[in-house]
Amino acid sequence: MAYYIEDLQPGLIAEYRKTLTEADIVLFAGISGDNNPMHIDEEYASATRFGGRIVHGMLSASLISTVIGTRLPGPGAIYMGQNLKFLKPVKIGDTVTARVTVSEVLPDKQRARLLTECWVKDEKVIDGDALVWVPRRPA
């Protein structure tokens, strides 16, 4: 469902949930060029403070974009800015829930401020906020 700027109100929430797999890590590394051994080399990563490989932070954060572009506000919405804080690592096999909450609507500028979070079980792993442009309802 797509929301137009006229439909938005503070407190609206939408989510997207995905289990991040080995294939996701390999594909993201290939697409992004981020071959940091923290993500792709178990021997290297096992000697770090994380004790093993972790998911690319931006891969987990990209699930927020899925919510914004497909659910809330949905198709037609355009990112204008995103702030992120990576709070905890995500491990391969974790199920990440990306949650977007409308915090403010700026109808004159066709913009909305959103709270953006990612969760694994009951632990917040990413915290942030975004500004998006939202289309008006067609006349």
N, C-alpha and C positions, 0 to 999 in steps of 0.2 A: 504494500500500500504506500502510496506517495502522499505526503502531507504538503500542502501549500502553506505559505507564510500565514495566511488567514486561519489555518487550522491549528497552529502551534500554540501551546500554552505551557508555562512552567509546570514541571512535574511529570510531563509525558516521558515514558521510559520505553526503550526497546533493547533487545539483546540478540546476540548471535553466539552460538556455542560450537566449538570445534576441538577435536582431539588432534594435537599436533604430532605427526608421525615422522619417522626417518625419511620417508619420501618427501615430506614437506620441507625438511631441513635441507636436503640435497637440492631440491628444485629451487628453493629460495637462494641458496648459495650460488647456484648457477645463474639465476636471473640477476641477482644483485651484485655478484662479484665478490661478496663478503665471504671469503674462505678462512676467516679467523679460526685457528685450530680449537678454540673453545667450543665451536659448533660442530666441527667435522672430524676431529682427531681424538679418539677416546684415550689413547695413551697420554697425550699431552694434557688433556682436560682432567684426567684422573689425578694428576699431580698438583692441581690448583685447589684453591679454597672451596670450589664447588664440588670437588670429588668426582667429576664426570662432565660429560658434554651438557651444554645448555642450549636452549632455543635462542635464535637471534631475537634480540629485543624488538627490532622493527617488524619481525614476522608476527610476533604476538600483537604488537600495536596495530598491525594492518587489519586485524579483525575489527577494530574500531571503525576503520574506513568502510568495512563491509556493512556495518550497522547504518552509518551515515548515508551511504550511497544506495542502500536497498530497503531500509526499514524506517529510519527516523533521522532526518526528514524524508529520505528516500530518493528515488530517481529524480534527477534535475538539480539536486543540492550540490554545491561546489564548496570545497574546502577553501578557507581564507587563511587559516592559521591553526596550529595545534601545539600545545605544550604537553610534555610528557615527563613523568618521574617514574623511573624503573625501581620498584621497591624490593622485589624478590625475583630470583631466577625462575624460569619455567623450564621444566625438564621434558625431554622427549617422552611422549606418551601421556602428558598432562592434558586434561580437558580445560580449555580456556573459555571463559564466558566474558565477552565484551559487552559492556552495558553503557548506553548513552542516555542521559537525562537532560531534558530541556531546562536550562536555568534562567534564561532571559530571552524575550522576543523583542526585536527592534524592527517593527513593521515598516516604518518609513524608509529604512535602508535595506529592507528585505534580508535581514540577518537574524541569526539566532546564536546565542551562546549556549554551549553544551558542556555538561560534565561528562568526562570520558574515563571509564575504568575498565580494567581487566582483572578477573578473579580466577583463581584455581581453588576449587572447593570453597572454603570460607575465608581464604586469604587473598587480600588485594595485592596484585603483583605489579600493576601499573595504575597510576593516578594521573589525571590530566584534565585539560579543558580545550575546547575548540571553538572557533568562530566559523560559521558557514553562511553562505548566501543561499537563500531559498526562493524558488520561483513563486510568483503570484498565481492565483487561480485564473485560468483563462476566462476572458470576457464572454 
